[in-house]
Amino acid sequence: MIGFLRGKLVHKAPPFLVLDVNGVGYELEAPMTTFYDLPALNQEIKLHTHLVVREDAHILFGFSAEAERSLFRTLIKVNGVGPKLALTILSGQSAEEFHRCIHDNDTVALVRLPGVGKKTAERLVIEMRDRLPELGDTSTATYENQEGIRSVAVANPKQEAISALCSLGYKPLDASKMVQNISADDKSCEDIIRLALQGAVR
């Protein structure tokens, strides 16, 4: 099992990124909460990782904070929740917001996340309630790569944001509507996704 990777960030296109570790490029998938804190390209970062082995692929997931990885690992233990849906949940809500939903039985907020229907939301509340203590205090989670500069804006950050939202499970039309009223001036792809997701879960 790969516990963490430390290397140079050479590519990022949410939810995918590539880390150059001593000349080996590791492709990872990461939640948007991790992307929000990534430094500029060619900066060194450390990511906590989780490897999912399937018959047709080995998929490596990366997380800025140990608390995020712990929550991811607990989510995929819930019946009907796979790695992709767990990544979507982590992208749409912070760990603190998710904990609040579970403690408050707030299935309405959970259903707003793509791929989470009423039954899945109810199952999350029931099964996660007893598992939350395993996650520790998310308020003390720290990120190990915040000192870098944000990456420069891409040529079409809105289009990249739409593609990223589709990768997270939103339908193309819904993704377009989520970003259409967001000004792209001086905003990175990650900034647009953050604002779009904040609007979607209200």
C-alpha positions as CSV (number, residue, x, y, z in Angstrom):
1,M,0.0,0.0,0.0
2,I,1.2,3.5,-0.9
3,G,0.8,5.7,2.2
4,F,1.8,9.0,0.7
5,L,3.7,10.6,-2.2
6,R,6.0,13.6,-2.1
7,G,7.0,15.0,-5.4
8,K,6.6,17.8,-8.0
9,L,3.1,18.8,-9.2
10,V,3.4,18.6,-13.0
11,H,-0.2,18.5,-14.2
12,K,-3.7,19.3,-12.7
13,A,-7.0,19.1,-14.4
14,P,-9.7,18.4,-11.8
15,P,-10.3,15.8,-10.6
16,F,-7.0,14.5,-12.0
17,L,-3.4,15.5,-11.2
18,V,0.1,14.1,-11.9
19,L,2.9,14.0,-9.4
20,D,6.5,13.5,-10.5
21,V,8.2,11.4,-7.9
22,N,11.9,10.9,-8.7
23,G,11.1,10.7,-12.4
24,V,8.0,8.6,-12.1
25,G,4.7,10.2,-12.9
26,Y,1.9,9.1,-10.6
27,E,-1.6,10.0,-11.9
28,L,-4.1,10.6,-9.0
29,E,-7.7,11.6,-8.5
30,A,-8.4,14.1,-5.8
31,P,-11.4,15.9,-4.3
32,M,-11.8,19.6,-5.0
33,T,-11.0,20.3,-1.3
34,T,-7.5,19.2,-2.2
35,F,-7.4,21.1,-5.5
36,Y,-8.3,24.3,-3.7
37,D,-5.0,24.2,-1.8
38,L,-2.6,23.0,-4.5
39,P,0.4,25.2,-5.3
40,A,1.5,26.3,-8.7
41,L,2.8,23.7,-11.1
42,N,6.4,22.4,-10.6
43,Q,6.1,23.0,-6.8
44,E,6.7,20.1,-4.4
45,I,3.8,18.7,-2.5
46,K,2.9,15.8,-0.2
47,L,-0.3,13.9,-0.6
48,H,-1.8,11.2,1.5
49,T,-2.9,8.4,-0.8
50,H,-5.4,5.5,-1.0
51,L,-5.1,2.8,-3.7
52,V,-8.2,1.1,-5.1
53,V,-7.5,-2.1,-7.0
54,R,-10.1,-3.2,-9.6
55,E,-10.0,-6.0,-12.2
56,D,-9.5,-3.4,-15.0
57,A,-7.5,-0.7,-13.2
58,H,-5.4,0.4,-10.2
59,I,-6.7,3.9,-9.2
60,L,-4.7,6.1,-6.8
61,F,-6.5,8.8,-4.8
62,G,-4.7,11.7,-3.2
63,F,-5.7,13.9,-0.3
64,S,-4.1,17.0,1.2
65,A,-5.1,16.1,4.8
66,E,-5.1,12.8,6.6
67,A,-8.7,13.7,7.8
68,E,-9.9,13.7,4.2
69,R,-8.4,10.3,3.5
70,S,-9.9,8.9,6.7
71,L,-13.3,10.2,5.7
72,F,-12.9,8.8,2.2
73,R,-12.0,5.4,3.5
74,T,-15.0,5.4,5.9
75,L,-17.3,6.5,3.1
76,I,-16.4,3.6,0.8
77,K,-17.3,1.2,3.5
78,V,-21.0,2.3,3.3
79,N,-23.1,0.0,1.2
80,G,-23.7,1.5,-2.2
81,V,-20.9,4.2,-2.0
82,G,-17.9,3.6,-4.2
83,P,-14.7,5.6,-4.6
84,K,-16.2,7.9,-7.3
85,L,-19.2,8.8,-5.2
86,A,-17.0,9.3,-2.1
87,L,-14.8,11.7,-4.1
88,T,-17.9,13.6,-5.2
89,I,-19.1,13.9,-1.6
90,L,-15.8,15.2,-0.5
91,S,-15.7,17.7,-3.4
92,G,-19.2,19.0,-2.7
93,Q,-18.8,19.4,1.1
94,S,-16.0,20.0,3.5
95,A,-15.4,17.3,6.2
96,E,-17.0,19.6,8.8
97,E,-20.1,20.2,6.6
98,F,-20.5,16.5,6.1
99,H,-20.2,15.8,9.8
100,R,-22.9,18.4,10.4
101,C,-25.2,16.7,7.9
102,I,-24.8,13.4,9.6
103,H,-25.2,14.7,13.1
104,D,-28.2,16.8,12.1
105,N,-29.8,14.1,10.0
106,D,-29.7,16.6,7.1
107,T,-30.5,14.3,4.2
108,V,-31.8,17.3,2.2
109,A,-28.2,18.8,1.9
110,L,-26.8,15.4,1.0
111,V,-29.3,14.8,-1.8
112,R,-28.1,18.0,-3.5
113,L,-24.8,16.2,-4.2
114,P,-24.8,14.4,-7.6
115,G,-25.3,10.7,-7.4
116,V,-26.8,10.9,-3.9
117,G,-30.4,10.0,-3.9
118,K,-32.8,9.9,-1.0
119,K,-32.1,6.3,-0.1
120,T,-28.3,6.8,-0.3
121,A,-28.6,9.9,1.9
122,E,-30.6,8.1,4.5
123,R,-28.1,5.2,4.4
124,L,-25.2,7.6,4.8
125,V,-26.8,9.1,7.9
126,I,-27.6,5.8,9.5
127,E,-24.3,4.0,8.7
128,M,-21.9,7.0,9.2
129,R,-23.4,8.1,12.5
130,D,-21.7,5.2,14.3
131,R,-18.5,5.6,12.4
132,L,-17.9,9.3,12.8
133,P,-15.8,8.9,16.0
134,E,-13.2,7.0,13.9
135,L,-12.6,10.1,11.9
136,G,-11.1,12.2,14.7
137,D,-11.5,16.0,15.0
138,T,-11.5,17.4,11.5
139,S,-11.1,20.9,12.8
140,T,-7.5,20.2,13.6
141,A,-6.7,18.9,10.1
142,T,-3.8,20.7,8.5
143,Y,-2.7,20.9,4.9
144,E,0.9,20.4,4.0
145,N,1.1,22.3,0.7
146,Q,-0.5,25.7,1.3
147,E,2.7,27.7,1.0
148,G,2.8,27.6,-2.9
149,I,1.3,30.2,-5.2
150,R,-2.0,29.5,-7.0
151,S,-1.5,28.4,-10.6
152,V,-2.0,31.0,-13.3
153,A,-5.4,31.2,-15.0
154,V,-5.9,28.9,-17.9
155,A,-7.2,30.0,-21.3
156,N,-10.7,28.9,-20.6
157,P,-11.2,28.3,-16.9
158,K,-15.0,28.1,-17.3
159,Q,-14.8,25.3,-19.8
160,E,-12.3,23.4,-17.6
161,A,-14.6,23.9,-14.6
162,I,-17.6,22.4,-16.6
163,S,-15.5,19.4,-17.6
164,A,-14.4,18.9,-14.0
165,L,-18.0,19.1,-12.7
166,C,-19.0,16.5,-15.3
167,S,-16.2,14.3,-14.0
168,L,-17.6,14.7,-10.5
169,G,-21.0,13.4,-11.7
170,Y,-23.0,16.4,-12.8
171,K,-24.8,16.4,-16.1
172,P,-23.3,18.7,-18.8
173,L,-26.3,20.9,-18.9
174,D,-26.4,21.2,-15.1
175,A,-22.7,21.9,-15.0
176,S,-23.1,24.7,-17.5
177,K,-25.9,26.3,-15.6
178,M,-23.8,26.1,-12.4
179,V,-21.0,28.2,-13.9
180,Q,-22.9,30.5,-16.3
181,N,-23.4,33.3,-13.9
182,I,-19.9,33.2,-12.4
183,S,-17.5,35.8,-13.7
184,A,-14.3,34.2,-14.9
185,D,-12.3,37.5,-14.4
186,D,-9.1,36.7,-12.4
187,K,-10.5,33.4,-11.3
188,S,-8.8,30.0,-11.7
189,C,-10.7,26.8,-12.7
190,E,-10.6,25.8,-9.0
191,D,-12.1,29.1,-7.9
192,I,-15.0,28.7,-10.4
193,I,-15.6,25.1,-9.2
194,R,-15.6,26.2,-5.6
195,L,-18.3,28.9,-6.3
196,A,-20.3,26.5,-8.4
197,L,-20.4,23.8,-5.7
198,Q,-21.2,26.3,-3.0
199,G,-24.2,27.5,-5.0
200,A,-25.3,23.9,-5.7
201,V,-25.5,22.8,-2.1
202,R,-27.4,25.7,-0.7
